[in-house]
Amino acid sequence: MNPPDDIVDQFDSFPPIPFTLFDLQENLNLPHNPNPNSDPIPVPTPLPNPSFGNVLSFSIPKKRRRGRPQRSSTSFQIPHFPNDALSSNGNNVASSSSTFANSNRNNVENSGPDISDEIIVINKESTSEAVTALTAGFPADSLTDEEIDAGVVPVIGGIEQVNYILIRNHIIAKWRENVMIWVSKEMFFDTIPKHCHTLLDSAYNYLVSRGYINFGVAPAIKEKIPADPSKLNVIVIGAGLAGLAAARQLMRFGFKVTVLEGRKRAGGRVYSKRMEGGNRCAAADLGGSVLTGTLGNPLGIIARQLGSSLHKVRDKCPIYSLDGKPVDRDMDMKVETSFNNLLDQASRLRQLMGDVSVDVSLGAALESFPEVYSDAVNSEETNLFNWHFANLEYANAGLLSKLSLAFWDQDDPYDMGGDHCFLPGGNGRLVQVLVENVPILYEKTVNTIRYGSDGVQVIAGNQVFEGDMALCTVPLGVLKSGSIKFIPELPQRKLDGIKRLGFGLLNKVAMLFPHVFWDTELDTFGHLSDDPSRRGEFFLFYSYATVAGGPLLIALVAGEAAHKFESMPPTDAVTRVLQILKGIYEPQGINVPEPIQTVCTRWGSDTFSLGSYSNVAVGASGDDYDILAESVGDGRLFFAGEATNRRYPATMHGAFLSGLREAANMAHHTDARSMRIKVDRNPSKNAYSYASLLADLFREPDLEFGSFSVIWGRKNADPKSTAILRVTFNEPRKTKHEGSKPDRQHSNKLLFQQLQSHFNQQQQLHVYTLLSRQQALDLREVRGGDEMRFNYLCEKLGVKLVGRKGLGPNVDSVISSIRAQRSNRKPTSTSLTLNTGTSKMKTGTLKRKLVRRAKVISSSNHSSPAPPSNQNSVNGEVSEENRTTNEALSNTLGSAQNQYDMSKQ
């Protein structure tokens, strides 16, 4: 029994991808979010195409049953793209898109057809290509927030956006057909009409730079890495999946990369240990082991490039009682159903609790239900309940008493779909191929990271490594420990996020036997405990005999038992496991031999991980994953790893994808810096401050009616003075438009309703514009409700509604002036205003901000609040009679007229 020095985390569970799909006929058919309080599935701009009528079913397993194969699935729906709807004579599409497509287009009839207003036909596989894009993380018929921020189309909505999405989906599908090739832009010249080649450039460049295509280890891709790097020096801290993914991508971009790794090996929490003896050998995955959601899993693509087939984890998973007999199947199903009902009740409870649920644990909520054990008629059913609780603690690497009731399953909506699989030979094969030709310095334990506007210094022992940028990929447990000193100290916002997120523990006992004595038709089986405090002790076994190369069994230790296991002598642990196995198999007349070799993990004691994987603890939310991902030091220090990936935390593919994400961000900052443009992927301190100021001011608006609220300077009664208008969109009211004429008023009314539909499953979305005080008063007097007011904005005033970022930096002076007038003092300067400290986000404010993330799903037709999220803007046509007013405000608007992105409040 020789436990290794280096051991990793078990990522045997894996969360999701944004399955957000829209059928934009009048009756919207949206997937149900299994987490009523979670942040919503990011739903970018829906295509204004009423022809997408048919839907295809797409099943995705939930995360809550990570350890045991899923018996039921959640069905999501995918819009079907009929060929005739995508033909060039799709007049309905063009007309319904006109409101979105060109806010500045004059109302004159075209003398002839304009091919730029036609939906292109690439092939007859639009629907299947949309599904492929979906598994890669893209809404099948929408733009992602990142695409909107990147400006992939000049105008949000309309025919250009439709064609861009068709091209994007086609490129992704083309590469997924053969991931061994490098897909070039020229390959699409014959299939994409020439007038859409600008969109082809945009889609192709976006997908390549972000690592959605042309990534991995295929020879055609590896040969794209330049022999002589021409760009800046980058230091990557950590050679786990995140660090390796980023390093390879940065090398392909032309950066000079140095990877510093504290261990004697690469892989981090992914570690396949070779076990051998007695002419037997096997590869034991002591850390991350199961590839989950293989439909879009990038690690599945790497496996394909290796020419390796994946082994599907089979569904059969019997559970054995204390006496070694299998649990009655009917009893098993009954308890499993009751357990899932309890989780559903917990979801309903957090709805009723609202904000309070943020400070309540999942365990406390479950214990509040009297039927937790009342449904159990005997001790075995009680033990079964505890087994499911252990499985849930395994899925989250955390005690139920520590998990957030509000957000423990915030990543459920993003499940990638597909089977859970083992990689034959172990996931160390992925690590082995990813380290090829990557310059890694081992046994370099980083203790200090200095960062500033001139670059970075990374100190490991008595060595100092200097670079232009650094990427920190160390596990959350290491960040929590404070073993790495950051100079200057990380922003308080990031420190608070590190503190709030949970980092749990999972341990394993790997055993190599002389021969297989268990059922080879099983990949998993469970075992009950009669002690609730030990319910996670060896509760689940994985059989690797079919994939590891030898007779290998691995027993899992989760929950409270995982922490106690850290101090359990290895001999005691192995003795206990053998007792369980003998209790199961010897009554069947099967002899259980002594293992040839055993390994016990100690992830909590491993100084390079200090735990296994992240979870959303009480007081935390999905926002904290985003906060951990934020760069600091004016784009000099970046962060990656599973704990920086909101959609796929606690997974191997989440770590890998975060590395690709940060490689793209580092390249972006480098390009921006080379053009002497100060760009930050995350809003700057001032941007955060002014966003907070704006939110504070709108808590007491000067004018409020319907979904509209207005703030202005209270000391300036001039009707021409500038005011800020905010429109709040909630969940939609279901209305019908059959038989309506497609006139302008109807188009704007439909646009208003589509906007509300667009943000179904989400909380409040705020969009803004600048107008005069008198215009705001006139808007209040418009009769007919919000829809008519919205029509008035678009038709009469001709304004644009944009997100907070869309207002541009020039509006900061307006915000500062309004706040100063409310504070009865004169604004001196932007910097002075910010330095007063009144706009700084205190802990309580941040907490309230997180609380607003709590989401309530309602099946009624009334609106319900939900958290703001990045989305597209709304464009209206500028009427001639208001052109003078708009010109008068142009100095204040700045770049708002040309920006179409939304930002979080």
Secondary structure, DSSP 8 states (H G I E B T S, - for coil): ----S-------------------SSS------S-TTS-------B---TT---EEEEEE--GGGSSS--SS-EEEEEE---TGGGSTT-HHHHHHHHHHH-TT--S---SS--GGGS-----S-HHHHHHHHHHTT--TTB--HHHHHHT-SSSSSSHHHHHHHHHHHHHHHHHHH-TTS---GGGGTTTS-GGGHHHHHHHHHHHHHTTSSS-SS-HHHHTTS-SS--S-EEEEE--BHHHHHHHHHHHHHT-EEEEE-SSSSSBTT--EEEEEETTEEEEEESS---B--TTT-HHHHHHHHTT---EE--S---EE-TTS-B--HHHHHHHHHHHHHHHHHHHHHHHHHGGGGGGSBHHHHHHT-THHHHT--SHHHHHHHHHHHHHHHHHHTS-TTTBBTTTTTTTGGG---S--EE-TT-THHHHHHHSTT--EE-S--EEEEEEETTEEEEEETTEEEEESEEEE---HHHHHHT-SEEES---HHHHHHHHHSEE---EEEEEE-SS--S-TT-SEEEE--S-GGGTTEEEEEEE-TTTSSS-EEEEEE-HHHHHHHTTS-HHHHHHHHHHHHHHHHGGGT------SEEEE--TTT-TTTSSS-EE-BTT--THHHHHHH--BTTTTEEE-SGGG-SSSTTSHHHHHHHHHHHHHHHHHHHHHHHTT----SS--HHHHHHHHHHHHHTTS-SEEETTEEEEE-TT---TTSEEEEEEEE-S------TT----HHHHHHHHHHHHHHHTTTS--EEEEEEEEHHHHHHHHT--SHHHHHHHHIIIII---BB-TGGG-GGGHHHHHHHHHHHTTS----HHHHHHTSTTS--HHHHHHHHHTT------SSS---------B-B-----GGGHHHHHHTHHHHGGGGG--B----
